[in-house]
Amino acid sequence: ISEDVTEAKRPTPVPELKNLKILQVTCGGAHNAVIVEKDGRTILYTFGLNDDGVLGRDGEEWKPNPVTALDGHVITSVATGDYAMAALTRDKKLFTWGLYKDNSGSVGFKKNQLEKQSK
């Protein structure tokens, strides 16, 4: 992949997550999501390919980093698809991001829905 990043052909520990309490792990087409507990709160970390914004964050793709848009929410579960993710909170709010595709091509979000949510 690069001089300092390579693929792992055998199970390999993820050093960035080694001292955190792992609550859930899920894998998508080429990305991963991990819910951890740290200092009494839940944090969603993502890493892997960020095609179509599936990681829900900026930064280095290969390195696990938090999805800061979910700060302040207690994440209870996460699901990954090929191009999208969804997170459920303790108070039953559902957050989704990425791109949805079906056999006809891209489906996505309606622009007016995204505009309303960003205000």
N, C-alpha and C positions, 0 to 999 in steps of 0.2 A: 504494500500500500504506500509506504514511504520509508525513509531510512529509520525513523524512530517509532513507526506504527506498523504492525504486521497483523496478519490473521492468526488466530489460535486454532490449531488442529486438534488440541486436546483440552479438556476442562482446565480453565485458568482462573485464579482468583481475580476479582476486580478491586484493585487497591483503593480506589476512591471511596468504596463502600464498606471497607473491611471492619470499621469500628462502629457501624450503624446497625440498628435492629431492623432486619428485613421483614416486612409484613407480606409483600406479594411481589412476584416477578412474572412478567408476561413478555412474549416475543412476537413481533410482527414480521412482515416480509424481510426487512433488513434493518430492523431497529428493535430496541428493548425499552421496557418501562419497569421501574422498581419503586414501590412505595416503601418508605422507611419511616421509622419513628426516631426523632431526635429532640431532646430537651422537651419532651411531652407533647410534641406536635408531629403531624404527618407531613412528609414532603415527597413529592413525586419527582424522581430523577429519570431522565431519558438519555439514550445514547444510541448511535448507529447512523444510518443514512438519514438525512433530513429532506429527502425529496418531498415536494408538495407541502412543506412545513409540518411534517408529521411529528417532529420532536416537540413542537409547541414552544420553542425557545431559540435564541441565537447562540452563537458560540461554537466551540469545537465539537464536531459531530461525534467523534470517537470517544470523547471523555464524558462520563456521567455528570450531568449538571441539573439543578432543579428547574422545574417549570414555574417560574416566579409569578405567572398570571394566576396561579392557584394559591398563592400565599394567603393565609387567613382562613382557608377552608380545611376541614378535616376530611381527607380523602380516604374512603373506605375500600374502593376497588377501582381497578383500571383494566381496560380491554384494548387490545391492539388488533388492527387489521393490516392489510397490505399497505395502505396509504393513509390511514386515519387512526386516531386514538379517541377513547372516551373515558372519562373519570366520573365516578359517582361520589358524592359527599355524604357525610353523616346525616345532614338534613335533607337528603334525597334530591339535591340539585345535580343535574347531568350537564357536564361540559364535554364538548366534542371539538375536534380540530383536525386539520389535514385536508384531504380531498377524497370524496367518495366517488367511486367508479362502478358502473355496472356494465353489462354486455353491450350497451349502446355508447359507452364512453364515459366522460366525466359528468358527474351530477353536481357535486359541490354544494355551497351555501348560497342562498339568495342574497344579493348585495344589500338590500334594504334590511335584512335581518342582522347582518354584521354591523351596519351603520348604527342601528338602534342599540345594540349591545355595547358598542364602543363609547357611547355618550354617557 
